[in-house]
Amino acid sequence: MVMIGDQQCGAIGSKTSEGKWYTVECLKPITGDFVKVKTTRDDYLHMSGIEVYGQRKVKAQTPKGGSKFEVKSAGFTQGNFATISINDNQVFTTEAKKDGGRGFNVVALEPRTHNVIFKGAFDTYGDNDASANLHQELKELPEGTIFIIGVKDEGSTRLGKHLKKWLKEMGSKEIDTLGFREAYACIGIVGQNAFGEKKGPG
């Protein structure tokens, strides 16, 4: 069993094997000055190392004065653009060939300050790797991070199942039915069941 201070964290439920790593997750947060591993068998215990990880959950907050998030998406026949604005200031746009592009345009915000911590354009029409690259970026966002997505032109052709699954886990009901050159926009918070989206004709 694994102890943190004098409190039991958990135990490895199966017989251990030499050369393997095992993870024990505490069911509730425990504070202590040391970690102790005890064997419940009348046998020797051999270990090469112990790694300890803390967990911190952060809720998205509203800075003093509040924040206004706005995302606009237009398919190919309805304007062919995407813009993302924070407090009426454009932070990402495809207009005038600026920083955005065809497909999924994404901005991520720090949960307390709402400062931009990531932005990028992912061409899920013409780039075979775009969907996987975007999924990798999104799944690494810390809990509480605010993410905003706007599609320009066409974003459905190479939209992969892993990215769709992640968006559905965040709360999406529309991503599976996103059509060719349809507009799509969403705002969500990682891990907090807060998600809004809209799609429409291209």
C-alpha positions as CSV (number, residue, x, y, z in Angstrom):
1,M,0.0,0.0,0.0
2,V,1.0,3.6,-0.5
3,M,0.9,6.1,2.4
4,I,1.3,9.8,2.4
5,G,2.3,10.8,5.9
6,D,0.2,8.7,8.1
7,Q,-2.8,8.5,5.6
8,Q,-3.4,5.7,3.1
9,C,-3.5,6.9,-0.5
10,G,-4.2,3.5,-2.2
11,A,-2.7,0.3,-3.2
12,I,-1.7,-1.7,-6.3
13,G,-4.5,-4.2,-6.8
14,S,-2.5,-6.8,-8.7
15,K,0.7,-8.7,-8.3
16,T,3.6,-6.6,-9.4
17,S,6.2,-7.5,-12.0
18,E,9.9,-6.6,-12.2
19,G,10.7,-3.7,-14.5
20,K,7.2,-2.2,-14.6
21,W,5.8,1.2,-13.4
22,Y,2.6,1.3,-11.4
23,T,0.3,4.3,-10.8
24,V,-1.6,4.8,-7.5
25,E,-4.1,7.7,-7.5
26,C,-5.4,9.0,-4.2
27,L,-9.2,9.2,-4.1
28,K,-9.0,12.5,-2.4
29,P,-6.3,15.2,-2.0
30,I,-3.8,14.3,0.8
31,T,-1.1,16.6,2.2
32,G,2.0,15.0,3.8
33,D,5.7,15.4,4.2
34,F,6.7,11.9,2.9
35,V,5.6,9.0,0.9
36,K,5.8,5.5,2.3
37,V,5.3,2.2,0.4
38,K,4.5,-0.9,2.4
39,T,4.2,-4.5,1.2
40,T,1.4,-6.6,2.5
41,R,3.2,-9.9,1.7
42,D,5.9,-11.6,3.6
43,D,8.5,-10.8,0.9
44,Y,11.2,-8.3,-0.1
45,L,10.1,-5.1,-1.8
46,H,12.4,-3.8,-4.6
47,M,11.8,-0.3,-6.1
48,S,13.9,1.8,-8.5
49,G,12.1,5.1,-7.8
50,I,8.9,6.9,-6.8
51,E,7.4,9.9,-8.6
52,V,4.8,12.1,-7.0
53,Y,2.4,14.4,-8.8
54,G,0.1,17.0,-7.4
55,Q,-3.3,18.0,-9.0
56,R,-4.7,21.4,-9.1
57,K,-8.1,22.3,-10.6
58,V,-8.7,25.9,-11.7
59,K,-12.1,27.3,-12.6
60,A,-12.5,29.9,-15.3
61,Q,-13.0,33.3,-13.6
62,T,-14.3,36.7,-14.6
63,P,-11.6,39.4,-14.3
64,K,-12.6,42.7,-12.8
65,G,-14.8,44.5,-15.2
66,G,-15.7,41.3,-17.0
67,S,-14.7,39.9,-20.4
68,K,-16.6,39.7,-23.7
69,F,-15.9,36.9,-26.1
70,E,-17.1,37.0,-29.7
71,V,-16.5,34.6,-32.5
72,K,-17.8,34.9,-36.1
73,S,-17.7,32.2,-38.7
74,A,-18.7,32.4,-42.3
75,G,-18.7,29.6,-44.8
76,F,-17.4,30.0,-48.4
77,T,-20.6,31.5,-49.9
78,Q,-21.6,33.7,-46.9
79,G,-18.5,35.8,-46.5
80,N,-15.7,33.3,-46.1
81,F,-14.1,34.5,-42.9
82,A,-13.5,33.8,-39.2
83,T,-12.8,36.3,-36.5
84,I,-12.2,36.0,-32.7
85,S,-12.5,39.0,-30.4
86,I,-11.9,39.6,-26.7
87,N,-13.5,42.8,-25.3
88,D,-14.1,44.0,-28.9
89,N,-10.4,43.6,-29.8
90,Q,-9.7,41.2,-32.6
91,V,-7.1,38.7,-31.5
92,F,-7.4,36.4,-34.5
93,T,-8.8,37.0,-37.9
94,T,-8.7,35.5,-41.4
95,E,-9.7,38.9,-43.0
96,A,-7.1,40.6,-45.2
97,K,-4.9,37.5,-45.1
98,K,-3.8,38.1,-41.5
99,D,-3.0,35.4,-39.0
100,G,-5.9,33.0,-39.5
101,G,-6.7,30.7,-42.4
102,R,-9.0,28.1,-44.0
103,G,-10.4,25.5,-41.6
104,F,-10.4,25.7,-37.8
105,N,-9.1,29.0,-36.2
106,V,-8.5,28.6,-32.5
107,V,-7.7,30.8,-29.5
108,A,-7.1,29.6,-26.0
109,L,-7.3,31.9,-22.9
110,E,-5.8,31.7,-19.4
111,P,-8.7,31.1,-17.0
112,R,-8.0,33.9,-14.5
113,T,-6.8,36.8,-16.7
114,H,-8.3,35.8,-20.1
115,N,-5.0,36.5,-21.7
116,V,-4.3,34.6,-25.0
117,I,-2.0,31.6,-24.3
118,F,-2.4,29.9,-27.7
119,K,-3.7,30.6,-31.1
120,G,-3.5,28.9,-34.4
121,A,-5.1,28.0,-37.8
122,F,-5.6,24.4,-38.8
123,D,-6.5,23.6,-42.4
124,T,-8.8,20.6,-42.0
125,Y,-9.7,20.8,-45.7
126,G,-6.3,20.7,-47.3
127,D,-3.9,19.4,-44.6
128,N,-4.0,15.7,-43.7
129,D,-2.3,16.4,-40.4
130,A,-4.3,19.5,-39.3
131,S,-7.0,17.6,-37.3
132,A,-4.5,15.5,-35.4
133,N,-2.3,18.6,-34.7
134,L,-5.3,20.6,-33.4
135,H,-6.4,17.6,-31.2
136,Q,-2.9,17.4,-29.7
137,E,-3.0,21.1,-28.8
138,L,-6.5,21.0,-27.4
139,K,-6.1,17.9,-25.2
140,E,-3.0,19.4,-23.6
141,L,-4.9,22.6,-22.4
142,P,-5.1,22.7,-18.6
143,E,-8.5,22.4,-16.9
144,G,-10.3,25.8,-16.8
145,T,-8.8,27.1,-20.1
146,I,-11.3,28.9,-22.3
147,F,-11.1,27.9,-26.0
148,I,-12.8,29.6,-28.9
149,I,-13.1,28.2,-32.4
150,G,-14.3,29.7,-35.7
151,V,-14.3,27.9,-39.1
152,K,-13.5,29.7,-42.3
153,D,-14.4,28.4,-45.8
154,E,-14.4,24.6,-45.3
155,G,-13.4,22.6,-42.2
156,S,-15.2,19.3,-42.4
157,T,-13.4,17.3,-45.1
158,R,-10.4,16.1,-43.0
159,L,-11.9,16.6,-39.6
160,G,-10.7,13.5,-37.7
161,K,-12.6,11.3,-35.2
162,H,-10.3,12.1,-32.3
163,L,-10.9,15.8,-32.6
164,K,-14.6,15.2,-32.9
165,K,-14.5,13.0,-29.8
166,W,-12.7,15.7,-27.8
167,L,-15.2,18.4,-28.8
168,K,-18.1,16.1,-27.9
169,E,-16.5,15.4,-24.5
170,M,-16.5,19.2,-24.1
171,G,-20.2,19.4,-24.9
172,S,-20.6,19.6,-28.7
173,K,-23.8,18.3,-30.2
174,E,-23.2,19.6,-33.7
175,I,-19.7,18.6,-34.7
176,D,-20.7,15.2,-36.1
177,T,-23.0,16.8,-38.6
178,L,-20.8,19.7,-39.7
179,G,-21.3,19.9,-43.5
180,F,-19.2,20.9,-46.4
181,R,-18.3,24.6,-46.3
182,E,-20.7,25.2,-43.4
183,A,-20.0,27.9,-40.8
184,Y,-19.1,26.7,-37.3
185,A,-18.3,28.5,-34.1
186,C,-18.0,27.5,-30.5
187,I,-16.8,28.7,-27.1
188,G,-16.0,26.3,-24.2
189,I,-14.2,25.8,-21.0
190,V,-12.0,22.7,-20.6
191,G,-13.3,20.2,-18.1
192,Q,-16.2,22.4,-16.7
193,N,-19.3,21.4,-18.8
194,A,-19.5,24.9,-20.2
195,F,-19.9,24.9,-24.0
196,G,-21.8,26.8,-26.6
197,E,-21.8,26.3,-30.4
198,K,-23.6,27.3,-33.6
199,K,-23.3,26.1,-37.1
200,G,-25.1,27.3,-40.2
201,P,-25.2,27.3,-44.0
202,G,-22.0,28.0,-45.9
